[in-house]
Amino acid sequence: MPLLSQPPSPGPALRIALAYDLKSDYLAAGFSPEAVMEFDDEATVDALETALAAIGHRPHRVGRGVELARRLAAGERWDLVFNFAEGVSGRSREAQVPAVCELFGQPYTFSDPLTAALTLDKPLAKRVVRDLGLPTAPFAVVGSAEEAAAVDLPLPLFVKPIAEGSSKGVSRLSKVSRREDLPGRCAELIAAFAQPVLVETYLPGREITVGIVGNFGNGGAPRALGTMEISFGTGSDREFYTALNKGEFEQRVSYALLDGEPVAARARELALAAYAALGCRDAARVDLRCAADGEPNFLEINPLPGLHPIRSDLPIMCTLGGVEYRHLVAEIVAAAAHRWGLWS
């Protein structure tokens, strides 16, 4: 039976503000399609608004962080801000809305500013995980072609920007099998994204993601919603989760729950340990990749997991497990409401 086969016991109805960055708004303002890849579309906002209303709450659309800050400064308050705003620029952009909420004493969902900033910076997150003895691939951070040429890690390698989501900057060229190709590839990414590049040992095994909900305290603990393998079809992007694979997931990607396989238990253990180590709250998604020996390794964690009802990995996982989208949303709200003391 799936963990969320029944929604959590409902508490009092809440006035909930929706904080988000709408893709179409930024496209209209002149942003490029790649620049807005992480932002949400109208379907996600509609789905969350509908789900919140269906479980008895009163959702209010607010929008981007600057609008939220303006309304908070004017004295407006809600019982809870449901935050899924990605932020516009900087490696701490996902921390902007949580920081604004804390500045004004406004309860909100998901992780605090420190965790939001830490986890967007992939090397920093990997350092915390590694220092706690959790498995993650050896890595280096390079800011120039010259630094890339000095990297001494076994081939093949994998390269990506240090602080992007939605597989931005990840393509079939991210796997580097010849050392002489590394400086050029790193230079291209540094120029394209104006940030350093993460270079890590390539993990050739299975791609796994684990969804987690809950917080420590109130008699409970975070728990895994499911463990899902992501497999890729034939073609040039068949080895890993590229931006192209994510964009054309219906044709290129297949998903399967692994809860009955031995590797699933090890993946859940690692994911929950990373969730705790990095201070995540309410819900998150942890991305893992198996090494050649089959053991899961930490890749990264998303403390603002995508919530598009069809395209995002966490809702896909729940759908495969027989969990309705509104039940997932209800669990997130319940976790935040109990954490903030809004419900007993």
C-alpha atoms as one frame of an Amber mdcrd trajectory, in Angstrom:
protein
   0.000   0.000   0.000   1.428   3.436  -0.881   2.450   5.695   1.986  -0.040
   8.358   0.932  -2.982   6.101   0.083  -5.005   8.330   2.413  -4.440  12.065
   2.893  -3.226  13.270   6.297  -5.813  14.143   8.899  -6.982  17.639   7.957
  -6.311  20.497  10.315  -7.946  23.924  10.275  -8.300  25.553   6.873  -5.404
  27.871   6.066  -5.035  31.011   3.988  -2.123  30.052   1.770  -0.188  32.398
  -0.493   1.375  30.868  -3.598   4.860  32.242  -4.312   6.230  31.285  -7.727
   8.144  32.435 -10.780   5.958  32.091 -13.851   7.847  31.202 -17.006   5.613
  33.238 -19.309   6.148  36.425 -17.262   9.910  36.253 -17.740   9.687  35.322
 -21.412   7.513  38.387 -21.941  10.168  40.455 -20.156  12.810  39.291 -22.660
  14.422  36.346 -20.877  15.623  33.480 -23.088  13.913  30.053 -23.008  17.039
  28.532 -21.425  17.132  31.219 -18.722  13.575  30.375 -17.630  13.922  26.593
 -17.877  13.589  26.139 -14.108  10.525  28.365 -13.741   6.974  27.055 -13.535
   4.251  27.277 -16.119   0.602  28.082 -15.605  -0.301  24.386 -15.369   1.735
  23.972 -12.173   0.187  27.017 -10.518  -3.294  25.885 -11.551  -2.682  22.371
 -10.225  -1.423  23.561  -6.850  -4.220  26.087  -6.479  -6.814  23.428  -7.328
  -5.254  20.850  -4.995  -5.087  23.276  -2.068  -8.717  24.249  -2.538  -9.756
  20.595  -2.835  -8.237  19.772   0.555 -10.029  22.671   2.209  -7.565  25.573
   2.141  -7.913  29.077   0.685  -5.114  29.661  -1.834  -4.146  33.140  -3.005
  -1.832  33.776  -5.944   0.979  36.175  -5.113   3.711  35.385  -7.649   7.368
  36.305  -7.684   9.458  37.163  -4.659   9.475  40.926  -5.205   5.664  40.963
  -5.174   5.631  38.862  -2.014   8.101  41.264  -0.368   6.006  44.267  -1.409
   2.828  42.819   0.075   4.528  41.694   3.281   6.077  45.140   3.703   2.601
  46.621   3.299   1.429  44.525   6.260  -0.331  41.654   4.488   0.016  38.198
   6.046  -1.155  34.656   5.395  -1.254  31.554   7.546   1.338  29.993   5.241
   3.299  30.814   2.097   3.539  27.831  -0.224   6.916  28.605  -1.749   7.949
  27.193  -5.096   9.731  30.301  -6.396  13.135  29.561  -7.926  14.496  33.117
  -7.815  15.988  34.984 -10.734  19.737  35.330 -10.335  22.682  34.372  -8.151
  23.686  31.116  -6.529  21.466  31.946  -3.523  18.378  32.691  -5.622  16.329
  29.837  -4.140  16.941  31.358  -0.691  15.345  34.702  -1.579  11.710  33.914
  -0.763  12.529  31.992   2.452  14.716  34.909   3.580  11.965  37.440   2.869
   9.471  35.300   4.777  11.772  35.047   7.778  12.447  38.796   7.673   8.718
  39.444   8.104   7.905  36.524  10.423   5.803  34.791   7.776   5.492  30.962
   7.968   6.362  29.185   4.712   6.836  25.728   3.236  10.071  23.926   2.479
  13.638  24.617   3.518  15.135  27.688   5.153  17.488  30.153   3.422  20.666
  28.372   4.496  19.606  24.993   3.121  18.138  26.547  -0.028  21.428  28.301
  -0.803  23.653  25.405   0.224  21.892  22.802  -1.873  21.778  24.895  -5.038
  25.584  24.972  -4.906  26.241  21.345  -5.839  29.899  21.176  -4.689  29.052
  22.635  -1.274  26.252  20.112  -0.823  28.596  17.291  -1.860  31.200  18.471
   0.665  28.690  18.276   3.518  27.543  14.818   2.416  31.115  13.588   1.919
  32.297  14.923   5.287  29.584  12.866   6.981  30.893   9.727   5.294  28.046
   9.391   2.809  29.023   8.187  -0.672  29.367  10.733  -3.463  31.628  10.714
  -6.511  35.078  12.352  -6.197  34.970  15.850  -7.643  36.712  19.137  -8.326
  35.494  22.684  -8.940  37.124  24.572 -11.814  36.815  28.199 -12.804  38.968
  28.211 -15.933  40.318  25.997 -18.693  43.696  26.079 -16.954  42.211  24.714
 -13.734  40.381  22.042 -15.722  43.652  20.885 -17.288  45.036  20.285 -13.796
  42.151  18.060 -12.651  43.491  14.664 -11.586  40.457  12.385 -11.459  40.038
   9.067 -13.276  38.248   9.107 -16.606  35.499   9.288 -17.689  34.404  12.528
 -16.058  31.111  14.383 -15.866  30.834  18.178 -16.022  27.993  20.593 -15.250
  27.480  24.120 -13.869  27.748  24.287 -10.091  24.453  26.085  -9.416  21.768
  25.267 -11.959  18.685  23.059 -11.924  16.471  21.288 -14.450  19.618  19.790
 -16.034  20.639  23.187 -17.417  24.034  22.768 -19.036  23.781  18.970 -19.075
  23.985  17.403 -22.525  25.548  14.387 -24.213  28.814  16.401 -24.097  28.765
  16.407 -20.290  30.464  13.018 -20.223  34.133  13.573 -21.018  36.136  10.485
 -21.941  39.348  12.150 -23.156  41.378  14.331 -20.815  42.322  16.703 -23.617
  38.630  17.521 -24.129  38.053  18.626 -20.547  39.467  22.211 -20.653  37.466
  23.121 -23.731  34.210  21.697 -22.425  34.640  23.418 -19.070  35.449  26.724
 -20.767  32.245  26.480 -22.809  30.102  25.942 -19.706  31.856  28.682 -17.723
  31.232  31.146 -20.542  27.629  30.047 -21.060  26.545  30.138 -17.405  28.987
  32.639 -15.854  29.874  30.315 -12.991  32.405  27.599 -12.170  31.938  23.999
 -13.257  31.646  20.829 -11.192  33.864  18.037 -12.515  33.205  14.635 -10.956
  34.017  11.029 -11.634  31.347   9.597 -13.918  29.087   7.025 -12.271  28.056
   4.387 -14.845  25.205   2.754 -12.931  21.477   3.247 -12.487  19.873   6.681
 -12.059  17.590   6.792  -9.009  15.571   9.509  -7.324  13.958   9.346  -3.884
  11.060  11.517  -2.744  10.951  12.462   0.929   8.302  14.170   3.060   8.213
  15.143   6.721  10.255  16.682   9.524  11.865  15.579  12.753   9.792  16.348
  15.833   6.080  16.234  16.612   6.469  12.490  17.106   7.405  11.885  13.493
  10.358  11.713  11.168  10.985  12.235   7.445  10.069   9.225   5.328  10.549
   8.148   1.750   7.543   8.431  -0.531   9.104   6.152  -3.085  12.281   5.166
  -4.865  12.203   5.532  -8.629  14.587   4.493 -11.367  14.939   6.791 -14.375
  15.908   5.033 -17.604  16.732   6.570 -20.954  15.958   5.408 -24.470  18.264
   4.894 -27.393  20.099   7.743 -29.065  22.812  10.211 -28.176  21.314  11.076
 -24.764  20.769   7.522 -23.558  23.123   7.557 -20.564  21.912  10.279 -18.210
  19.280  12.943 -17.466  20.119  15.660 -19.973  18.081  18.811 -20.519  16.883
  17.249 -23.796  15.725  14.104 -22.017  13.845  16.171 -19.434  12.260  18.341
 -22.085  11.104  15.350 -24.161  10.565  12.938 -21.286   7.472  11.300 -22.760
   9.453  10.012 -25.748  12.885   9.576 -24.176  12.477   8.552 -20.525  10.857
   5.685 -18.640  10.169   5.509 -14.906   9.767   2.552 -12.553   9.410   2.210
  -8.794  12.142   0.131  -7.153  10.629  -0.314  -3.720  10.842  -4.102  -3.926
  14.495  -4.264  -5.015  17.474  -4.506  -2.615  19.039  -1.346  -4.042  15.910
   0.597  -3.067  16.554   0.165   0.647  20.138   1.406   0.293  18.963   4.337
  -1.829  16.332   5.330   0.744  18.853   5.126   3.583  21.294   7.378   1.741
  18.578   9.826   0.684  17.185  10.188   4.194  20.686  10.693   5.590  21.380
  13.432   3.024  17.995  15.051   3.740  18.883  15.237   7.435  22.496  16.309
   6.858  21.513  19.216   4.628  18.681  20.389   6.869  15.779  19.927   4.458
  12.233  20.519   5.643   8.712  19.424   4.671   9.687  17.631   1.432  12.519
  17.231  -1.064  13.779  15.002  -3.841  17.200  13.354  -3.656  18.964  12.345
  -6.875  21.348   9.397  -6.791  23.467   7.469  -9.275  24.963   4.035  -8.801
  28.676   3.379  -9.099  30.139   0.460 -11.040  29.648  -1.790  -7.988  25.918
  -1.008  -7.939  26.007   1.123  -4.784  24.011   4.393  -4.820  25.952   7.651
  -4.590  24.633  11.120  -3.810  24.335  13.434  -6.834  22.288  16.375  -5.542
  19.175  17.276  -3.597  16.282  19.525  -4.561  14.664  21.141  -1.502  12.115
  22.789  -3.835  11.037  19.707  -5.777   9.224  20.266  -9.049   5.460  19.973
  -8.634   4.117  19.944 -12.166   1.452  17.198 -11.917   2.656  15.378 -15.051
   6.225  16.419 -15.862   7.931  16.550 -12.453   9.682  13.532 -10.966   8.082
  13.701  -7.505   4.483  13.676  -8.802   5.469  11.014 -11.366   6.753   8.849
  -8.521   3.565   9.356  -6.538   1.383   8.561  -9.541   3.249   5.295 -10.086
   2.581   4.448  -6.439  -1.125   5.198  -6.656  -0.888   8.493  -4.780  -3.142
  11.331  -5.877  -1.529  14.709  -6.518  -3.739  16.394  -3.921  -2.596  13.895
  -1.299   1.038  14.819  -1.993   0.198  18.514  -1.629  -1.733  17.777   1.566
   1.296  16.022   3.066   3.551  18.980   2.311   1.110  21.454   3.847   0.597
  19.232   6.895   4.345  18.939   7.455   4.778  22.708   7.307   1.673  23.440
   9.409   2.822  21.153  12.210   6.380  22.506  12.049   5.195  26.099  12.417
   2.694  25.222  15.155  -0.279  26.142  12.987  -1.782  22.747  13.776  -1.401
  20.839  17.009
